[in-house]
Amino acid sequence: MAIISEVEDESSTRPSILPFRATLVSSNPLAFIEKVFNFLGEQSDFLKKSSAEEEIAAAVRAAKEKLRKPEKKESVEKKKKPVVKEKPTMAASTSEPIKVEEKKQEASPIAPNKGNGYDLESYSWVQTLQEVTVNIPVPSGTKARSVVCEIKKNRLKLGLKGQDPIIDGELYRSVKPDDCYWNIEDQKMISILLTKQDQMEWWKCCVKGEPEIDTQKVEPENSKLADLDPETRSTVEKMMFDQRQKQMGLPTSDELQKQDILKKFMSQHPEMDFTNAKIN
């Protein structure tokens, strides 16, 4: 695989183009990623930034999130039929109806509120990667015993006794019912905390059928390696360690492992000369 990378040259207003060549082997994708980091370290100061680890962690999270996204839903609405309108003319007998086609405007993604959720007429919701919090205003003086709340793995129902439910629908994604709870604040606001099953994905809505937000405009907290799963975190930490070692002219983790193997072999065979020994 050959990649052409544009690197900005400080002495010119135009970016310089540097060739980057690497082969992606499906059985060892990490080797390809390491070459990308090597290229970045040699051609830019990106890895010297204090925020480099956080930015790489955020990029890994975004890539994993895209893999989890379901296929785009097919539009349920049918295209509107052309509306036939007759244009009045002086000679009605010779005039023909003019067909006017009204184009259906697709709803653009909605920007999230300050809590990365959305404000609806009867309630609002906010979210982090781990949780969703739903806030429902109720008449002042409402008691907890008047509240009907059912939280299931894929469904949420909330309302007041003797009244139609305020929320009753399928959740956007699964939750952990045992880690969810609700309470009533100041007898005028019901707050529901939902713990996400998949804590690496932003929800587009709380209950299916609601307006969906644009998750590309979500503003998460500063990304940390601690937010990643152990396998991903280990991979990122290894790549960052190897890159720092190379910049200082020191051996990478793989090279250190090979050196340890050689040292053990040398100690087991003192009669052999390893003066010019190299490990490929």
Sequence and secondary structure as in RCSB ss.txt:
>XXXX:A:sequence
MAIISEVEDESSTRPSILPFRATLVSSNPLAFIEKVFNFLGEQSDFLKKSSAEEEIAAAVRAAKEKLRKPEKKES
VEKKKKPVVKEKPTMAASTSEPIKVEEKKQEASPIAPNKGNGYDLESYSWVQTLQEVTVNIPVPSGTKARSVVCE
IKKNRLKLGLKGQDPIIDGELYRSVKPDDCYWNIEDQKMISILLTKQDQMEWWKCCVKGEPEIDTQKVEPENSKL
ADLDPETRSTVEKMMFDQRQKQMGLPTSDELQKQDILKKFMSQHPEMDFTNAKIN
>XXXX:A:secstr
 EEEEEE  TT SS EEEEEE    TT HHHHHHHHHHHHHHH SGGGSTTHHHHHHHHHHHHHHHHH       
 S     EEE    S TTT   EEE         B   TTSSEE SS EEEE SSEEEEEEE  TT  GGGEEEE
E SSEEEEEETTS  SEEEEBSS B GGG EEEEETTTEEEEEEEBSSTT   S SBTTS  B GGG       G
GGS HHHHHHHHHHHHHHHHHHTT   HHHHHHHHHHHHHHHH TTS  TT    
